[in-house]
Amino acid sequence: MKIYNTLTGKKQEFVPLEKGKVKMYACGITVSGEAHIGHAYQALIYDIIRKYLEKKGFDVTYARNYTDVDDKIIAKSNETGIPADKYAADMIEKIDRQMARLHVDDPTIWLKATATMNEIIDFIRILIEKKHAYVTEKGDVYFSVESFPAYGKLSHRNLEDAMNGVRVENDEMKKNPLDFALWKSAKPGEPSWSSPWGEGRPGWHIECSAMNRKAFGDQIDIHGGGRDLIFPHHENEIAQTESLTGIPFARYWIHNGLIKVNGQKMSKSLGNSLYLKDLLDRYSAETVKFALLQTNYRGDINVTDDLFPEAEKHLTEFYATLQAATEKFGALAGENKEIDAEFDCAMDDDFNTALAIGNLYGYFKAARAKIAANDKSVLADLNQIRTTYALLGLFREDPAAFLAAYGAKQEEIPADVKAIAEERLAARQAKDWAKSDALRERLAQMGYAIKDAKDGYTLTKNRQ
């Protein structure tokens, strides 16, 4: 099994620190707002990675955190008038509820910054003793970047590049503009804790290092997070942790891609955030997963208007095949080791869910042919698909129930519109491009958009 390691910039054979065991940590959500699709994607990816490692026989301890104190949470607290601790607790409860709807399992260990304060303070104290951090007259504590010569090794930047790549905090008491806060002195109206340097609260970067050490000790096998965390967050984690321990922090650094909406970066400032609750109110959890897992985890996902409707269409077709097989031959049973082996082959190559999902089209095409040919071996094929792909959270529903809940949407398109779409498909197959374009325009005038796919097309009603 090979994993792409951001630290080395290449795929490497996975060899854990301790044979048969894996210690894995993924940066979780800063609970300044409700969960959006980016949070869901990151949680889904590391849940799947954990489950696949377990399928390979590893004993996995997976830790994940909630950042429940930081500048954004304090800002929301001031805006709403809700105390910061209550605001964070309420938001965690809401996020947990939506993740449960998505059927993302809990990690082995949940961590929270506010429950790790003693460990954070002790971590900072040791860094000061080792001359890797310093205290200012105001009671702030900064990490000295120049004290860690390997700074930049994860993001592959030198100090000059780093200066150009991060917004530095302005403080005339900092020795170097790149130095980052480990402890922030208390300000009026902000939550604070007692420390040897006075009342204050931790900086963001030190929280993850201390939570990691609390869960696992000095070293872990896998550290994950979104690609936007490589610099400065994970770079700073490496600097402060390895300055304290003197040994490598994580053996493999894994980073998932980001979510874009119609080609733009998803952000609150652009008003294009897609909240998980809204998605799950409209689509099944399996539809959301199927849509997201069609892209390899390291790639960015561009969420277009037809991403989820198209995923729902394909899942409906797959479930219809499952139902047709059971209605004709009886319950699914048996196994097809080749299907399971092909799944493992895809996942062994840096958890390539895109390839695994792509294989489904061929499997179900073959299954439909077997059903038509009265070949009962289709039951073993489909049973294996359900068993194997359950790891991705797919095909867990009863086919009849899924089709009753979601298949009806496929019937909302009028028959005359479908007839034009079929006529256009025939024109494309005959390479009559002029007729194909004319029929596309006719569909558009009727209020429908058609998108070509390798197994036909997707037809959706235009939004008003």
Beta strands, then each sheet from edge to edge (+ up, - down):
strand 1: 2-5
strand 2: 10-13
strand 3: 21-30
strand 4: 59-67
strand 5: 109-112
strand 6: 133-135
strand 7: 141-143
strand 8: 180-185
strand 9: 200-202
strand 10: 220-226
strand 11: 250-256
strand 12: 259-261
strand 13: 264-265
strand 14: 301-303
strand 15: 448-453
strand 16: 456-461
sheet 1: 1+ 2-
sheet 2: 5+ 4+ 3+ 10+ 11+
sheet 3: 6+ 7- 8+ 9-
sheet 4: 13+ 12- 14-
sheet 5: 15+ 16-
end
